[in-house]
Amino acid sequence: MSRILLTDELRDDYQRAFATCVIREERAAEVEALTERLVAQRARYRVVGERLNLPWFVVAVLHYADVGCDFEVHPHNGDPLSERTQHLPDGRPLAGEPPFSWEDSASDALSLYRLDQWQDWSVAGTLFVLEGRDGWGYRLHHPEVPSPYLWNYSTHYHQGKYIGGDVWNEEAMAQRCGAAVLLRRLVECSWIAFTATHDSVAWPLLCYDETMVSPWVKTLQRFLNTLPGIFVKVDGRAGPRTSEAFLRLSGTLLPGDPRSGDPR
């Protein structure tokens, strides 16, 4: 589907970015209104998703990202549904006669993008498809700027944008909310859930283990060091010191700590 492959490194990058995605405070109300708008139309998005075996929320965020949720235009390029598309991609949909229903046009557009051939709807798999839809220019040529197509309205994105095709403007700022930001809010509100094909982890994430290095323990240790009077080494090993610091925070030792009597 693209000239970039979804490697393990890229998966990790998407998962970290999604996990640390924070919606900007000044944009929170707008993001809330947008997600409510998508949820209100989820029945229409489900019709298209069921035709192509796609999650409804992928149909929804693409509809917003590409044409601002306008149900009166072709999702391909914003041309009116009263005729086949006149601009690239022109002459779509190939089947049927105008005027077209939005559902038929959206099904054609997503098939044209080959989204019906994609099966990985984990966090990483979904974000990979969405970024590919907009293009890889940011990742390939301006990796210091996360794609605003995904991350605008979050603290990940500040400024820098392609304008007019391949023209880069360091000062330009994207105007529309990023697709990943909408997905993040939908997850936070329990409206959607991703498949766990590639994102699954063993729970609980935090267990006493002096030998294994865990990225989740490193995250805990960094947080513990921000608390008053707590100083632990950030090494990813959930040993006695980390467990004791966790006790001060939560009132309980880490699961599996032999001092707690937990046989885990």
C-alpha positions, 0 to 999 in steps of 0.5 A: 500500500505504500513505499514505506513498510510498517517495521517494528521500529515504526510500530513502536513510534506510532504506539509511543506517539499515541500513548503520549498524545495530549490534546491542547487545552485551547483545542479541547472543546473543539475536539470534543465537538468533533468527536461527538459529530463523528459518533452521531454519524457512526451509523452511516460510517458503519454502512461503508465500513461493513461493505469493506470490512473496515472499522467505522472510526477509520471511515469517520476520521478519513471523512473529516480529514479529507472533506470536513465531514461533508456528506454532500461531496465525493470523499475522493476530492470534494467534488459534488455528488451530483456528477462523477468526480471532475478533478483527480481522481476524475471519473469516480465512481466508475459504477452507477449513475449520478447523483451518487449517495455518499455511502456509494462514493465513500465505498469507491474512494476507500477501495481506490485507496486499497483500504479494503485490502488492509487488515491490521487495525491495531493502533500502529496499523491504523496510524500507518494507513492514515499517514500513508493516505496523506503522504510520507513527506513529513516522515521522509523529508521533515522528520522533526515535524510529526504529520499534522494530518495525524497530530494537529491539535495535540502537543506533538505538532506545533508548526511547519507544513506542506503548502501547494503540493511539495512546497514546504513552509516552516512557519505555516500551521495546519488548520484541521484537527489531526486524525490520530487526535480524534482517535485518541479522544474516541478511545478516551471516551470508550467509543472505540477499541483497536484490535490487539493483533500487534499491540497486545501486552501482558497484563499487569504491566508492572510486576516485581522483577529484578532481572527483566528490563521493561519499558513500562517500569522505566516510565513508572520510574521516571514518574516516581522521580517527579514526586517529592522525596523519591529517587530511583534509578531509571533502569527498567528493573522493578526491584526493591527500591522501585517497589518501595517507591510504588508503595509510597505512591499507592499504598501497596508494593508491586505485584509479585514483591515477595515482601507482600506475600503475593505469589505471582 
